[in-house]
Amino acid sequence: MRVWPANTSRRELFCGADVSAGYPGVCAHQQGFSYDMYEIQPVAHCAHTSMSSSRGTCRLMGYYDNCDTESDKQEPTSLSWSGSDSLLTHSHYLQTPDLHMYPAIAGAVAVVFNLPGWNSPAEHLVLTAAIVARIFRADISNWAHPEIAELNPKLHAAGILRNASIRVVARAGKSATTFIFKKSLSKFDDDFGSQIGTSSQPWPGVDVVYLPKGFPLLSYVLDTPYTISYIVASAAKEWSLPMVTIQQPDGSTMAASGANVQVTTVSASPCSTKFEGAQS
């Protein structure tokens, strides 16, 4: 938040968020619109500024001491708060003791794919989290792999799971979404954690197509057969990209949906109560 001095007639609020990552930026944009639409504070104007999570964080900690001022000249350079889908680290708190992070929004990072012949939302591509991890560390590299076929007998029988190499697509450069995705996969596959790690930097030992976030990555997956990648679920729905359904340890399946995000969030809360009306 940046507040103009009290002796001016205009105050402006800024939220730094990675809009390409999905929910933080979208939420901030909608909040700003509502703030102006309903004239909550007539002398104030709430504006959303899109920037990466790392740029928002370095501004909170002090632009001139923590941001790359040579390449990062985006305004505003001073923030009081920002939205991010990347967790602050212990070093952030040590360097800036009055820095705080509070959970405000929950969303899903979905695995998306392009399989020629797959055109029915009613027929899901089902994978376990462990299989997804093995794909993204190149241990499973073919769509006809027996473990994929076993989970998807109808797709296998229809010839959709062809003997074709799986082309892994990832975000180029630093990415909070990549960090979240890697950290999650490392919990389901010990070898993923030791081989790939949780850094948002490149994927060691894996033949990956690196593309900038947003349109370049989304359009590449849409246009390129046998690809697999990861994006925020809201972007997958907006672009009509099919999403993998994850099989749970008990055999049930869970898709990336608002209802399932709500169930997961409530069940993970120390103050959770039974949530009705959503199924996995």
Secondary structure, 3 states (H helix, E strand, C coil): CCCCCCCCCCEEEEEEECHHHCHHHHHHHHHHHHHHHCCCCCCEEEEEEECCHHHHHHHHHCHHHHCCCCCCCCCCCCCCCECCCCCCCHHHHHHCCCCCCCCCCCCCEEEEEECCCCCCCCCCCEEEHHHHHHHHCCCCCECCCHHHHHHCHHHHHCCCCCCCECEEEEECCCCHHHHHHHHHHHHHCHHHHHHCCCCCCCCCCCCEEEECCCHHHHHHHHHCCCEEEEEEHHHHHHCCCCECEEECCCCCEECCCHHHHHHHHHHHCCCCCCCCCCCC
